[in-house]
Amino acid sequence: MKPPKAKIALLRSIPALSVLADRDAVRLSRVFDELDVPPGTVLASAGRPIHELVLIADGEATLIRTGTVPYTVGPGDFVGELSLVADTPHHCSVSARTPMKILVAHRRSLPDIMGHPVLVRCMAISLARQLQNAAEASTQLELSAVAPGANAPPDAG
């Protein structure tokens, strides 16, 4: 069965995956299912087992990790990559903030996913962004605990 051209186009709409060779794009399109999700949809729940990898193609979600400030993930970011690779429960909760188009791969597809250097690089970039966001959020949290209102804008009056 030939994969839909629309799914291949969606994969290639993600900047880091735009360089996929035709053969790789077709192979990956068979690994991922395309879903539209409304705002408020829970993509991951902290402490719950991981069953799938989510790749955000369009829209934004809010990622909440215990002890940090929530932050936004969007196109090109993954949900569940760390937990899937490490075979651990989700370490954060993620909910759709806007209408989203996502690509979902079941955990049984992990060998196929890990066999694509471009996709693995994309996952590494997503993880690095999330680590940077978590570090920045942690620093903001520490600053607000030490000096409440320190980051507040000065009074205009």
N, C-alpha and C positions, 0 to 999 in steps of 0.2 A: 504494500500500500504506500502510495506516495504522500509525503507529509504536505499539509496545506502551505501554500506560499505565504499566506498571511502570518503564520507562526514563525516562519523563517525570517520574514521582514521584521516581525516584532523582536526577535532575538537580535537581529542586526541593528535595530533602533537603539540598542544600549551601546553607548560609545565604546566601551572596552571590548565588546563583541562584534563590532562593525567589521573587524578584520578577519572574521572567520572565513575559511575556505568553504566553497560550496559543499564539499563532501562533509566537513565538520558541522556546518549549519544544518544540513539534512539529518545527520546523526543525532545532534543535540535536540532538534525539533521532535524527535521520536521519544526522547527521555522526559521532556517537559510537557505538562498539560497546561493549557492557557485558561485562566479564570478571571472574571470580573468580580470585584468585591466592593460592597458599599461601605461608606464610612461607619466606623464602630465595629467592624468585623475583627475578631481576635485572630491574629495570625500565629501567635505563640503565647504560652502561659508559663511563667517562671515556675520551675520545679516539676513541670509535666514532661513525660517522655517525648522524645523527638521521633517523628515518623516520616518527615518530609523536609525538603529544602525548598525555600521560597526565594525566587529571584524577582525583585520589583522591576517591572518594565515601565510603569507609569503610575503616578500618584505618590502620596506620602503616607507614612505611618509614624506613630509615636512609639519610641522604644523607652521602656522604663526598667531600670535596673535598681534593685534595692540599695538605698544609701546614696543615690546620685540624682541629679536633675534630669528629667526626661528630655530627650532630644529627638530630632526628626531624621528618618531614613527615607531614601527615595530611589529613583531610577538607578539601576546598576548595583544597588545594595542587596545583600542577602539576608535572610532570616533563617536561623537554625544551622548555619554552616559550622560554627564552632562545636555545637552540641552533637551534630551529626558525625563529624570527623572524630571527636573525642568519645563518642558513644556515651554521652551524659545527658541528663535532663536539661531543658531550656534554662539558661541563666538569667533570662529577662522576659518581660512581657511586651508584646508588640501588638498594637491595634491600628487599623486603618484610620487615618485622619481625614482623608479625602477619598473619593471614588478611586479605585485602583485597578490596574491590569497587572496580574502577577503570573509568573510561570512556576509551576510546582513539579518537583521531581520526588518520587518515593525513595526511601532510604535504600531499597534494593538496587537503585540505579547508581549508587555511590561509585562503584568501580568504573562505570561509563563516564561519570562526571569527572572523576579524578584522572581519567585518561586523556582529558582535554587540557593541554597546557594553557590555552587562552582563558578557559573558564576558571582554572585553578588560580591563575594570575588575578583574574577579576575578583575571586573570592578573597585572595590575600589583600587586595586593595580595599575591599569592603571592610575586612577585619581591621586593617590599619586605621581606616576612617573612624570606625566604631571605638577603637581603643583611644584614639586622639580625642574624640567627643567625650568619652567617659572620663579621661584625665582632665579635660577642661571643665566638665561638669563637677567633678570632685573638687577641683581647685576653687570653683565658685562657691560650692557648698561650704568648704573650709573657711573661705574669706567671710562669708555671711555669718558663720558661727562665731568667728573671732571678733568681727566688728559689724554687728547688724546695721544695715543701712549704708555700709561703706561704698557699695556699688550704686547707691541711689543717686539720681541726678540732683544737683544743688537746687535749692529753692529759688524760684524766679523772682520772688518778692523781696 
